[in-house]
């Protein structure tokens, strides 16, 4: 039976390719409109979050694809996987280096940033070259390299020299770069589809229960993060602990989000597409959290008093809402998985706890919004912070309880084959 080409592509890789094309199209529209951005910091955070989500999904998908290919194609897929992981690590290093030296008001970090930029270009070209090898055609490798190099022309020559080279035609070159980025995303998708033309459809993962266990541990870590921040800042009332507690809380939240996303990408107990969507959202929030954490550390290198208590206890409501959507998606996925397996007790409890989770999240967001409208942290503001943090902690614990119940119920039936309706 003929299988549609897109069903042969690993699901995380398919989502990553669609996200890369969508983001490249959005970036091109922004270039055409002149980058009208109301909040540059928020735009940078969104960029980091989307970029991290796309590349992590791509790395996971390429690793799954490499296991299905043979010979040269497998080598190419592995090269692309390693290069994608290197791209993620290099971008984190570049962000840390740039924020550090900007905070120190020094240009000594420019050579380091320049070196990291060149390494990022090498990783990007290696990813495209690996995809070309996976396509099992040498001309595809040449096309991939030719497309990848102009995409990173600004990083290769440097921003100032790039402006000098495009003197008088900067706007045209700027838009042309956006077109090249979009073409590169389309070429990458084409190479993946060509590489998958002979592989078997994406097989189901083996259910073991370990993925749900990691999800539960990630939720516990995300619950500890606001607890640490409130205890060290509001209850102890010591401003010296403000920014270390904030960084530690964001680190725990970042680790929890990454573990949650990776566990969702490897789970076999939950519906695949809903799990991947929740993982993508969690990775976007993780990228935003990483950017915010680097900004806090960079500001603290100048003067730790810049990390004032009232400002840093005002939460990022969009990130909190997205993280809640990712966790809520896990609860809905557990309810759907229980329904498919006929576990009515688990399904009913999961639905009831999902409603409770949503109520706690809405209450926390409302209290946090009221805190965000105040200029200083009064006694009322401190009370709202405590109530909002308690609601957030309770919501994560409720979600962890649902995952714990689903961990045993779903894993116990993992070995049973799926029922099929046979008609004569």
N, C-alpha and C positions, 0 to 999 in steps of 0.2 A: 504494500500500500504506500502510495506516495505521501510523504510527510512535508508539510509546509516548512520553508527554509527557516523562518523565525523560530520554530519550535525546536530546531536543532541547536540554537544558540543558548548557552547557559543563561538562566533568567537574570542573575545579577549583572552580567555583561550586557544583556539587552537593555536593561534599565539604564545602565551607565552610558551606553551609546546614545540612547534617546535623550538623556539629560545633557550630554555634551553637545548634541546638535541643537537642542532647545536653548541652551545657554549661549552658544555661539551666535544663534540667530538674534537673541535678545541683546547681546553685546554689539552686534552689527547695527541694530536699530538705535542703540545708545550712541554709537559713533556718528550715525547720520544726523541725530538730533543734537549733537554737541555735548553729550554727557551732562544733562541737566540733573544734578544730584542735589537733593535738599540736605542730606546728612552724609558727609564723606566717610565718617567713621562707621556708620551703619552700613553703607554700601560696601566698604572694605570687609566688614564682618560677614555680610551675606555672600560676598565673593569667595572668601575663605571657606565658609561653610559648604557652599555648593561644590566648590572645587574639591574639597576633601571627600565629600560624599561620592562624587563621580569617580574619583581615582581609587578609592577603597573598593567600591563596587566593581570597578574594572579589574583591579588586582585579583579579587576573589573569583570573578568570572573567568579571567584568563587562566588562573590556576586550575579551575575545573575543566576548561577547554583543553589544557595541556595534557590532562589525564586521558582524554579521549582520542587524541591525535597520535600519530606514529611517525617515526623517522625524523626527517628534516622539519616537518610541520610541528612536531612536538618540541624540538629544539627552539624553533622560532617563538612558539607560544611561551616557553619558559623564559626566553630572553625578554620578551615583552612584559611578562609578570615581574621579573626582577627589576627591570627598568622602571616600571610603574611604582613599585615599592620604593626604589631609590628616589624617584621624583617626589614622593610624599615626604620622605625624610629630608631631602634637600630644601623643600619649600618651608618646612618647619624650621630648619636651621637658618634659612634666609630671613624669615620673619623675626626670629629671635635676635639675629645679628643686627638687622636694620633698626629694630625698636631699641635695642640696647645702646647703639651708638647715637641714635637720634636723641635719646634721653640724656646721654652724656654730653650732648652738644659738641661732638667731635667728628671730624671727617676721616679719622684713622681707620674706620671700619669700611670705607669705600672699596679698597682692594679686596677685602674679604667678601663683601657683597658681590663684587664683580666676578670673583672666582666661583662663587656659588651659582651665580647666574649662568656662567658658561657650563658648569656641571649639570644644571637643570636642562640646558639646551641639549647636551649630550644624552641625558636620560630620555628626553622626549624623542630625539632622533632614533635612539636605540629601541624605544617602544614601537615606533612606526616601522623600523627595519625588521623587528621581530614579527610584527603582524604580516609584513611582506613575505617573510620566510614561511610563516604558517599558511599563507595562501598557496604555497608550493609553485610559485612562478617568480622567476628572477626579475622580470620586468615590473612586477608588483612591488618588489623591494625598492627598485630604483624610483618608481613613482612615489612611494611613501617617503623616501628620503628627500626627494625634490620638493615635496609639499611641506615637509616638516621644517626645513631650514628657513625659508622665508617667513614662516610663522613667528620665529624667534629672532628675527633680524635685529630688533631693537635691543635685545639682551646681548647679542653677539657684539655689536659695535658700540653699545653704550647709549644712554638716553641723549646726552649732549651731542655726540657725533651723529646720532640718528637725526636730530633736529637740523644739524648743519648739512647733512646729505640731502635732506628733503626741503632745503631752503626754498621758499616761494611756493612749494607744492606740498606743504606739510599736511594740509587737510585731505588732499587726494591720497597721499601715502598712508595717512592714518586710517582712512576708510578702506583702502586696498588691503591693509593688514587685517582688518576685521573680516573682509571677504575671504582672505587666505585661511583664517582661523576656521571659518565655517566650512570651507572646502576640505580642510584637514580633517575635521570631524566627520564629514561625509565619506572621505576616502577611508578613514579608520573603520567606519561601519561597513563599507563595501568589502574591505579586506577580511573582516571577521566573518561576514556572510559567505565569502568565497572559501575561507578556511573551513567553515562548517558544512560545506556542501555534501560531504561524504560521511559525516559522523552520525551516530545514532541520536535520536531525540533525547532531550534532557531527562535523565533517569531520576527517579525518586531517591532521596537520601535514606539511609538506614536509621530508623528511629532508635535512639538509645536512652533518652531521658537526660543526658548530660547537657544538652542545649538548654532545656528548661531550667536545669539547676544553675547554669551560668546566668540565665536571665534573672532568676531570683536573687542571686548574689549581687548582680548589677543594680537591682532595685534597692537592695539594702545599702549599697554604697551611695546611691543617690539620696537615700533618706538620711544618711549620716552627715552629708555635706551641709545642709541648712542647720542641722543640730550643732555642728562644730562652730559655724559662723555666729549663731545666736549666743551660744554659751560663752564664747571668747570675747564678744563685743558688747552685747546688751546686758547679760547677767553679771559678768565680771566687771564691766564698766571700765576696763583699762584700755586707753587708746593705743598703747604700745602694741597690743595684740591685733589691732584692726587689720592691717594689710597682710601679715602672715596668716591670720585666720582666713582672710578672704581668698588668698592664693591656695591654701590647703583645701578649702571647700571647693573651689573651682577645679582643683586637681582631682579630687574624689569624684566630682560630677563628670569630669571629662573621662576618667577611667570607666565609670559606670556606663556612660553613653556608648563608648567604644566597645566595651564587653557586651552590652545589650545588642548593639548592631551586629557584631560578629556572630553572636549566638543565634540571632534571628536568621542570619544568612545560612547557618548550618543546621537549622532545625528541620526535622522531618515530621514532627507531630502536628504542626500548625499549617494552615493554608499558605501555599507558597507565595502568591503574589501579595497578600496582605502582610506577610512577614517581611518581604522585601521592601514594601512601601514604608513600613514602620522603621526598618533598618535605615533606609535612605533619610528619613526625617531625623532619626537619632544622630546620624553622621553629620547632617547639616548643623544641628545644634552643637555637636561636638566641635566642629570647625569654628563656629562662632565663639564658643567657650574658650577655645585655644587662643583665638585672637584677643579676646578680652583679658585673659590671664596674662598674655605677653604685654599688653598695654599697662596693666596694673604693675607688673614687675618693672617695666621700663620707667613708669612714673615714680616708683619707689626708689629707683637708683638716684633720682635727683633729690628727693626729699620725701621721706615716708609720711610726713605730715600732709602731703598732697592727697593721701588716701584717707579722706575724712570719713568719719562714721556715718553721718547722715546720707552722704552721696552713695557710698558703697553698699548700704543696706537697701537702697532703692533698687528693686530687681529689674531685670530686663523682661518685660511682660511678653513680647513676642517669642523670645526663646523659651520662657516658661510654658507658654501655650503650646508651642511646637513639641517640646519634650513631653507634655501631657498627652498630646495627640499620639505620639509614638507609643507611650505606655498604654493608652486606651486602645490602640490598635492591637496590642498584644492580648488584652483582655477579650476583645471582640473575636480575635482569632481563636482563643481557647474555647469560647462559647460555640463558634462555628465547628471547631474540631469535635467538641463533645456532641453536637447535634448530628454530625455525620456518623459518629460511632454509636449513637443511641444511648449516650450517657445523660439521661434527662436530669438527674440530680446535679451533676456538675454543670450542665448548661444553665439550669435555673439559678444556681448559686453564682455562676460567673456573670450572668446578666444582672442580678441584683447588686453584686459588688461593683459592676461597671457603673451602674447608676450612682452608687455611693461615691465611687471614685470621681465621677464627673461633678457631683455636688461639692465635694471637698475642694476640687480644683477651682471651680467657679468662686467659691467662698474665698479661697486664698488669693486669687487674681483680683477680686474686688477689694480686699483689704490692702493688697500691695499697690493697687491703683490709688487708693486714698493716701497711702504713705508717699507715693510719688508726687502728689500734688502739694506736699508740705515743703517749706524751705529749710526747716530744722526739725530735729528729732525731739519732739516734746514727750511728755509722759503718755499722752494719747497715742502719739506715733509709735513709741516703744511698745505699747500694748498691742497696736495693730500689727507690728512686726512679729511679735510673739505669736499672735493668733494666726497670721498668715503662714509663718514657719511651721506651727503645729499642724495646720491643715495640710501643708505640703508633705510633711513627714508622714502624717496619717494616710494620705492618699497613696504614697509609695508602699507603705506597709500593707495596706489593703490589697494593692496590686500583687505584692509578693505573696500574700496569703492565697490569692486565687491561683497564682502560678504554682505554688507548692501543692495545692490540691490537684491541679491538672498534671503536675509532674508524675504522680503515681498512677492516676487514673488513665492517662493517655499512654504512658509507657507500658502499662500492663497489657494493653491491647495492641501494641505496636506489631507484634508478630502475626496477628490475624490478617488474612488476605482481605482486600477490599471486595465487597459484594458487587456482583454484576448482574444486571437484568438480561436474561436471554429470552428472546421471543422467537417463536417458530413461524 
